[in-house]
Amino acid sequence: MPIIAATTAALPAVMLSSLALAQPATALPAVQSQKIPASLTAAMRAQAAAVSANVIPASAVAATIPAAMQPMAPAAPATYTIVRGDTISGIAARYGLNTNTVLQLNGLSGNTIIYPGQQIKLTGSAPAPSAPAPAPSPASGPASSSTASYTVVPGDTLGGIAARHGVALSDVFNWNGLNGRSIIYPGQKIKVGPGTNAPAPATPAPAALVPASAPAAPAAPALANTGSYTIKSGDTLGGIASRLGVSLSSLLSANKLSMSTIIYPGQRLAIPGAPAASAPAPAPVSAPLVPSTFLGYTYPEAVVSSANANKALLNASPVPSTAQMKGIVADTARRMGVDPSLAMAFAFQESGFNQRAVSPANAIGTMQVIPSSGEWASQLVGRKLNILDPYDNVTAGVAIIRALVNTSKDLNTAIAGYYQGQYSVSKHGMYDDTKAYVASILALKKNFS
C-alpha cells in the first residue's frame, strides 16, 4: 500500500484525472502501448513530423490576392485641397498615384512645404519643359532673354524649375549667379537656358538710377555709377551681381562678405568698379527691419542683429495665412494635451497669428519663442525644433505652455511665466505689466473657447 500511494502521488493531476475516468481493463494497455522516443533528438524529429503533417502545402496557397477581392483605390480627383497632416506621398498613395508624378505635375520637389488650404493637381500632364533658346546667329545678335527665362511663382524651388525645363540645376546656378542657399521669390525672373542677357529685375529700377533716355550704344553697367545698392526683399548676392553686371567675387570682396553671409532689406552694398569721385555722399542708414528698442528697453546689438537676420529670412519665405496659423495652433494644442483656447490666446497676444513677427529680443514667429527657449522646447518634445518653421514654432510654444501649466501652482502663475519667466515670477512675484498680460490672456481665452 505505501508503494502504491507513493506512485500515484508522483503523477500530475491531469494524469490522475485521466486514470480515474478510464476503465481499469483499458487504461493499462493504453499506457503500455505508447512508444517513448529513445533520445531528445528523436523526440524533436517526431514533433516536427507531426507539425509538418498539418501544414498546408505552399503550392495550395495563393501568392497574391485575387483581383476581384482587392480593394479599389478611390478615383483621383482633378484637384485636391491640402488638409492638416497631409503629405504628398500620402495623398499619392491614397489615390494609387506615383509620388514623383504628383510632384512633377505641380512643379514641387521633395522638400517643398505644403500648407492646409493649398490646392494641388492630381490629374493632367506636367508642363512641358521650355526649349532652350537657340544659339544667336552673327547677324541676329543675342537671343532675347524672354525665350530662356521663367517667372517664379509661389511654391517654386530652383531644383523644381530646373527639372521642369529639362536643364541641370548647376546650369541654372551659373546662368543666374545663384547657389544652393539663394532665396528666390514670386515674380523673380530665372534664366532656364543659355544666353547673354541677364534676367529682367522683378521690380523696375528706380528712375533716378537709370536714365530715361539710355542710349543703345555700349555704356557702363546700370547702377554702376552710383557706387552703392540698397538691398530689397528677395535679393541675393548672386542676383545683384548679375543684374549690375559685376562679378560675384568682386562684389563679395568689395563688401568683405562671404557666400554664407546673410543680407537683409535696407542694407547698402558698395558696387565695385564705380569711380570714387562719382560715389554719392553717405546717406542716412535705412531703418532696420527690427528696431533695437521696445517699451523703453534697448537690446544688445548682437541680439538685434540676429533678430533682423531672422526677420529678413521670414520675409523672404512663404508662411501660412492668419487663418491657417489659427488652425495649426488649435490642432497642435489638441495633439499635445493643451487647451486650444489657451494656446490660441497666447498666439493672438504674442503675434496676432503672424509667423513673420520678430521682436527686438529676437522672439520669433507666431508664439514669439526666443532661441534659448526653443532649445528648451526641443528637450521637452525630444527632437530638434526649428522655430523659423511655422509648425515647429507652434510646437515649441505649446510645449512651453504645457510645461508651465504642469509645474505652476495655478493657471495665472503659468501664464505669467510665459511673459516674465517662471523663475522671476517665483522670486519677485508678478510685475504690473505681467498682471496686465495675464488679464489679457484670460480674456482672449474666453473669446476663443
C-alpha positions in Angstrom: 0.0 0.0 0.0 2.7 2.6 0.8 4.3 1.8 -2.6 1.1 2.5 -4.5 0.4 5.7 -2.6 3.9 7.0 -3.5 3.4 6.1 -7.1 0.1 8.0 -7.6 1.3 11.0 -5.6 4.1 11.4 -8.2 1.7 11.6 -11.1 0.5 15.0 -12.4 -3.1 16.0 -11.5 -4.2 15.8 -15.1 -2.9 12.2 -15.3 -4.8 11.2 -12.2 -7.9 12.6 -13.7 -7.5 10.5 -16.8 -6.8 7.4 -14.8 -9.9 7.9 -12.7 -12.2 8.2 -15.7 -10.6 5.2 -17.6 -11.8 1.7 -17.3 -9.1 -0.4 -15.4 -9.1 -3.0 -18.2 -8.2 -0.5 -20.9 -6.1 2.1 -19.1 -3.1 0.0 -18.5 -2.7 -1.4 -22.1 -3.1 2.2 -23.5 -0.2 3.4 -21.4 2.0 0.5 -22.2 1.4 0.8 -26.0 2.8 4.4 -26.1 6.2 4.5 -27.9 8.7 6.6 -25.9 11.5 8.2 -28.1 14.9 6.9 -27.3 16.5 10.4 -27.3 15.8 14.1 -27.2 16.8 14.3 -30.9 14.3 11.6 -31.8 11.6 13.4 -29.9 12.2 16.6 -31.7 12.1 14.9 -35.1 8.8 13.2 -34.2 7.3 16.5 -33.1 8.5 18.2 -36.3 6.9 15.4 -38.4 3.6 15.8 -36.6 3.6 19.6 -37.2 4.5 19.3 -40.8 1.8 16.8 -41.4 -0.8 19.5 -40.6 0.8 22.3 -42.7 -0.9 23.3 -46.0 1.4 22.8 -48.9 2.8 26.1 -50.3 1.6 25.2 -53.8 -2.0 25.3 -52.5 -1.7 28.8 -51.1 -2.4 31.8 -53.5 0.6 34.1 -53.8 -1.5 37.2 -54.5 -4.9 38.4 -53.6 -7.4 37.7 -56.4 -8.2 40.8 -58.4 -11.8 40.5 -57.6 -11.0 40.7 -53.8 -8.5 43.6 -54.0 -9.8 46.9 -52.6 -10.2 49.6 -55.2 -8.3 52.9 -54.8 -10.7 55.8 -55.0 -10.6 57.6 -58.3 -8.2 60.6 -58.2 -9.9 64.0 -58.5 -8.5 66.6 -60.8 -7.5 68.8 -57.9 -7.1 68.2 -54.2 -7.1 70.7 -51.2 -4.4 70.1 -48.6 -5.6 69.4 -45.0 -3.6 69.3 -41.8 -1.4 66.3 -41.6 -1.2 65.7 -45.4 1.9 64.7 -47.2 2.4 64.5 -51.0 3.4 60.8 -50.7 0.3 60.1 -48.5 -2.0 61.8 -51.0 -0.4 59.9 -53.9 -0.8 56.5 -52.0 -4.4 57.3 -51.2 -5.4 57.6 -54.9 -3.0 55.0 -56.3 -0.6 57.5 -57.8 3.1 57.8 -58.1 4.6 60.4 -55.7 7.1 61.7 -58.3 4.3 62.1 -60.8 2.3 64.3 -58.4 5.4 66.3 -57.6 6.2 66.9 -61.2 2.6 67.7 -62.0 2.7 70.5 -59.5 6.2 71.7 -60.0 7.2 70.7 -56.5 10.2 69.0 -55.0 10.6 66.6 -52.1 11.4 69.3 -49.6 8.7 71.8 -50.7 6.5 72.9 -47.7 2.7 72.4 -48.3 0.0 74.1 -46.2 -3.6 73.4 -45.4 -5.9 75.1 -47.9 -3.3 74.8 -50.8 -4.6 73.1 -54.0 -2.6 70.6 -55.9 -3.3 68.8 -59.2 -3.7 65.0 -59.2 -4.5 64.5 -62.9 -3.4 66.1 -66.2 0.1 66.4 -67.5 3.1 68.3 -66.2 4.1 71.5 -68.0 6.3 70.7 -71.0 9.9 71.9 -70.5 10.7 75.1 -72.3 13.0 74.6 -75.3 16.4 76.2 -74.7 16.9 79.4 -76.6 18.6 78.9 -80.0 22.2 80.0 -80.3 22.3 83.5 -81.7 23.5 83.9 -85.3 26.1 86.5 -86.0 23.5 88.6 -87.8 20.7 88.4 -85.3 22.7 89.3 -82.1 22.0 87.9 -78.6 18.9 85.9 -78.1 16.0 87.6 -76.2 16.0 86.8 -72.5 12.2 86.2 -72.8 12.8 83.0 -74.7 15.0 81.5 -72.0 13.6 82.8 -68.7 11.0 81.7 -66.2 9.0 83.8 -63.7 9.0 82.3 -60.2 5.5 81.6 -58.7 4.7 80.7 -55.1 5.9 77.2 -54.2 8.8 77.1 -56.7 12.2 75.8 -56.0 15.3 76.1 -58.1 15.5 72.3 -58.4 11.9 72.1 -59.5 12.4 74.8 -62.1 15.5 73.1 -63.5 13.7 69.7 -63.7 10.6 71.3 -65.3 12.7 72.9 -68.1 14.9 69.9 -68.6 18.2 71.6 -67.6 20.8 70.9 -64.9 20.5 72.7 -61.6 24.2 73.6 -61.7 23.5 75.4 -65.1 20.6 77.3 -63.5 23.0 78.4 -60.7 25.6 79.5 -63.3 23.2 81.3 -65.6 21.7 83.3 -62.7 24.7 83.8 -60.3 22.9 81.7 -57.6 23.8 78.9 -55.3 22.1 76.3 -53.1 21.5 78.8 -50.3 20.0 81.5 -52.6 16.4 82.6 -51.8 14.0 83.1 -54.7 10.7 84.9 -54.6 7.5 85.1 -56.7 7.9 87.4 -59.7 11.6 86.9 -59.9 12.9 86.1 -63.4 15.2 83.0 -63.6 17.2 82.0 -66.7 16.4 78.5 -67.8 18.6 78.4 -70.9 21.9 79.7 -72.1 22.1 83.3 -73.3 24.0 86.6 -72.7 21.2 88.7 -71.3 20.6 88.8 -67.6 17.1 88.2 -66.4 15.0 91.3 -66.0 14.6 92.5 -62.4 11.4 91.6 -60.6 10.8 95.3 -59.8 11.5 98.3 -62.1 14.8 100.0 -61.3 14.5 103.4 -59.6 14.2 106.2 -62.2 17.0 108.2 -60.5 19.4 105.3 -61.2 18.5 104.5 -64.8 18.4 107.5 -67.2 15.2 107.7 -69.1 17.0 108.2 -72.4 19.6 105.5 -72.1 21.5 105.2 -75.4 21.7 101.9 -77.2 25.5 102.3 -77.6 27.7 100.5 -75.1 27.8 102.2 -71.7 28.7 101.4 -68.1 26.6 98.8 -66.5 23.3 100.0 -65.0 23.6 101.4 -61.5 27.4 101.1 -61.6 27.9 104.8 -61.4 26.0 105.1 -58.1 28.7 103.2 -56.2 26.1 101.6 -53.9 22.9 99.5 -54.0 20.2 99.1 -51.4 19.0 95.6 -50.9 15.4 94.8 -51.4 13.3 91.9 -50.2 14.1 88.8 -52.1 17.5 89.9 -53.3 20.5 87.5 -53.4 24.2 88.5 -53.8 24.4 86.5 -57.0 21.3 88.1 -58.4 22.6 91.6 -57.5 26.0 90.9 -59.1 24.3 89.6 -62.3 21.8 92.4 -62.5 24.5 95.1 -62.0 27.0 93.5 -64.4 29.8 92.8 -61.9 31.3 89.5 -60.8 30.1 87.9 -57.7 33.6 87.5 -56.3 34.3 91.3 -56.7 31.0 92.2 -55.1 31.9 89.9 -52.1 35.4 91.3 -51.9 34.3 95.0 -52.1 31.9 94.4 -49.1 34.0 92.0 -47.1 31.3 89.3 -47.4 31.3 85.6 -48.0 28.8 83.2 -49.6 27.3 82.3 -46.2 26.7 86.0 -45.2 23.1 86.8 -44.5 21.9 90.0 -46.2 18.7 91.9 -45.4 16.4 94.5 -47.0 17.7 98.1 -46.4 21.3 97.0 -46.2 23.6 99.0 -48.6 26.3 97.3 -50.7 29.3 99.0 -52.3 29.4 98.4 -56.1 33.0 97.5 -57.2 34.4 99.4 -60.2 32.4 102.6 -59.6 34.6 105.8 -59.8 35.4 107.2 -56.4 34.6 110.7 -57.5 31.0 109.8 -58.5 30.2 107.9 -55.3 27.3 109.6 -53.6 27.7 111.2 -50.2 27.0 108.8 -47.3 23.2 108.5 -47.0 21.5 108.0 -43.7 21.2 104.4 -42.7 17.9 102.9 -43.6 15.6 101.9 -40.8 16.2 98.3 -39.8 13.5 95.7 -40.1 13.5 95.2 -36.3 14.2 98.2 -34.1 16.7 98.0 -31.2 14.3 99.3 -28.5 10.9 98.1 -27.2 8.9 99.5 -24.3 11.8 101.7 -23.3 14.4 98.9 -23.2 17.4 98.8 -25.6 18.5 95.3 -26.6 22.2 94.3 -27.2 23.5 94.9 -30.8 24.2 91.2 -31.3 20.6 90.2 -30.4 19.0 92.9 -32.6 21.3 91.9 -35.5 20.2 88.3 -35.2 16.6 89.5 -35.0 17.0 91.4 -38.2 18.5 88.4 -40.0 15.7 86.2 -38.9 13.1 88.8 -39.9 14.7 89.0 -43.4 14.6 85.2 -43.7 10.9 85.1 -42.8 10.0 88.0 -45.1 11.5 86.1 -48.0 9.9 82.8 -47.1 6.3 81.6 -47.7 4.3 81.3 -44.5 0.8 80.2 -43.7 -2.0 82.8 -43.6 -3.5 84.1 -40.3 -6.5 81.7 -40.7 -4.1 78.7 -41.4 -2.0 79.6 -38.4 -5.1 79.6 -36.2 -5.8 76.0 -37.3 -2.2 75.0 -36.8 -2.2 76.4 -33.2 -5.5 74.7 -32.3 -4.6 71.4 -33.8 -1.1 71.3 -32.2 -2.6 72.2 -28.8 -5.2 69.3 -29.0 -2.5 66.9 -30.1 -0.2 67.9 -27.2 -2.9 67.9 -24.5 -3.2 71.7 -24.1 -6.4 73.7 -24.0 -6.7 75.0 -27.6 -8.4 78.2 -26.4 -5.4 78.9 -24.1 -2.8 78.3 -26.9 -4.7 80.5 -29.3 -4.9 83.3 -26.7 -1.1 83.2 -26.4 -0.7 83.2 -30.2 -3.0 86.1 -30.7 -1.5 88.1 -27.8 2.1 87.5 -28.9 1.9 88.0 -32.7 -1.7 88.1 -33.9 -1.0 84.6 -35.6 1.8 86.2 -37.6 4.7 83.8 -38.3 6.8 86.7 -39.7 6.7 88.6 -36.4 10.2 89.1 -34.8 10.8 91.3 -31.7 14.0 93.2 -30.8 14.6 90.5 -28.2 14.8 88.0 -31.1 11.5 86.4 -30.1 10.4 84.7 -33.3 7.2 83.7 -35.1 3.6 83.1 -34.0 4.4 82.1 -30.5 7.3 84.6 -30.1 9.9 82.0 -29.0 13.5 83.2 -28.4 16.3 80.8 -29.5 17.2 79.7 -25.9 13.5 78.9 -25.2 13.5 77.0 -28.5 16.3 74.8 -27.2 14.4 74.1 -24.0 11.3 73.2 -26.0 13.4 70.9 -28.2 14.3 69.0 -25.0 10.7 68.9 -23.9 9.5 67.3 -27.1 12.5 65.1 -27.7 13.6 66.5 -31.1 15.4 69.5 -32.6 12.9 72.3 -33.3 13.4 75.0 -36.0 11.5 78.0 -34.6 11.6 79.6 -38.0 9.3 76.8 -39.3 5.7 77.6 -38.6 4.8 74.1 -37.3 7.9 73.8 -35.1 7.4 77.3 -33.8 3.9 76.5 -32.6 5.1 73.1 -31.2 7.7 75.0 -29.2 5.2 77.5 -27.8 2.7 74.9 -26.9 5.3 72.7 -25.3 6.4 75.6 -23.1 2.8 76.4 -22.1 2.2 72.7 -21.2 5.4 72.7 -19.0 4.4 75.9 -17.3 0.9 74.7 -16.6 2.1 71.4 -15.2 4.7 73.0 -12.9 2.9 76.2 -11.7 0.6 76.4 -8.7 -2.2 77.8 -10.8 -3.1 79.0 -14.3 -2.4 82.7 -13.6 1.2 81.9 -12.5 1.7 79.7 -15.5 0.6 82.5 -17.9 2.9 85.0 -16.1 5.8 82.6 -16.5 5.4 82.7 -20.3 5.8 86.5 -20.2 8.1 87.3 -17.2 9.8 83.9 -16.8 8.9 81.3 -14.3 11.9 81.9 -12.0 11.4 85.6 -12.0 7.7 85.2 -11.0 8.6 82.8 -8.2 11.3 85.2 -6.9 9.8 88.6 -7.4 6.1 88.0 -8.0 4.2 89.5 -10.9 5.2 92.9 -12.2 2.4 95.3 -13.1 2.8 94.7 -16.8 2.8 91.0 -16.2 -0.5 91.3 -14.4 -2.0 93.1 -17.4 -0.6 90.4 -19.7 -2.3 87.7 -17.6 -5.6 89.5 -17.6 -5.4 89.9 -21.4 -4.6 86.2 -21.9 -7.6 85.1 -19.7 -9.9 87.4 -21.6 -8.7 86.1 -25.0 -9.1 82.5 -23.8 -12.8 83.2 -23.1 -13.1 84.6 -26.7 -11.5 81.5 -28.2 -13.5 79.0 -26.1 
